[in-house]
Amino acid sequence: MADHTPTGPVETGAPMDYQEHEKTYQLFITLTKYVSLVCVALLVAMAFGFFAPAGFFASLVLFLVICAVGGYLLRDIPGHIS
């Protein structure tokens, strides 16, 4: 049988670029926060439009208000672990 044991060093790749890794992680966390906010705002506005007799435009205003307030609140939350 063939011998497949490694004969060289275990890690032969390029060294990690930790600064680029941190920037990518920060971008991922920021996008996750804002996409979650939009999903929650959309669900609340859809429920309001369906169950309340206010209609489409009131739901649209509610969606925009939730997105604006949530965006203001989320910008102060740090996205990285210190």
N, C-alpha and C positions, 0 to 999 in steps of 0.2 A: 504494500500500500504506500501511497505517496505521503510524505511528511509535510504537513502544512503549518508547522510552527514558525512564527515570525522570527526572523534573524536580525532585523534592524530595530531601531527605536520604535516605541509604541505610538508616539505622536509625531507625525512627520509633516503636519500641515503648517500653514503660515501662522505667525503669532496673532493673538486676538487683538482687535482694535477696540478697546474698551470704551473709548470716547464715542465712537460711532454706535456701539451697542447701546450705550446710555441714551443717545439722542433718538434712536429707533424705539426704544422702550418708552421714552417720554411721549413720543408721537402716538404710539399705540394706546397708551393710557388716556391721553387727551381725546383721541378719537372715540374711544370706548365710552368715556363719560358723556360726550355730546350726542353720540348716536343713541345711547340709553335714554338721555333726556328727551330727544325727539320722539322716540318710541312711546315713552310714557305719556308725553303731551298729546300725541296722536290718539292713543287709546282713551285718554280722559275726554278729549274733544269729541271723539266718535261716540262715546257713551253719553255725553251731554247732548249731542245732537240727536241721538236716537231716543233717549228717554225724556228729554225736556221739549216742550213745544216751541222752543226758541228758533230753531232752524239752522240752516247751513252757515249763514254769516255770523251768527252768535258763536257757533262752534269754531269758526275760523278765528274770530277775535280771541276766544278763550285759548286756542292753540298758540297763537302768537304771544299772548300774555304769559302763558306758562313757559314758553321757550325763552322769552326775554328775562323773566325773573329767575328761571333755572340757570340760564347762561350767566347771569350776573352772580348768582350764588356759587356756581361751579368754578368760576375763574379764580376764586380765592382759595380753593382747596388744592393743596400741593399734590401733584400726580406722581411724585417719586418717593421712595423710601429713603430716609436719611439715616 
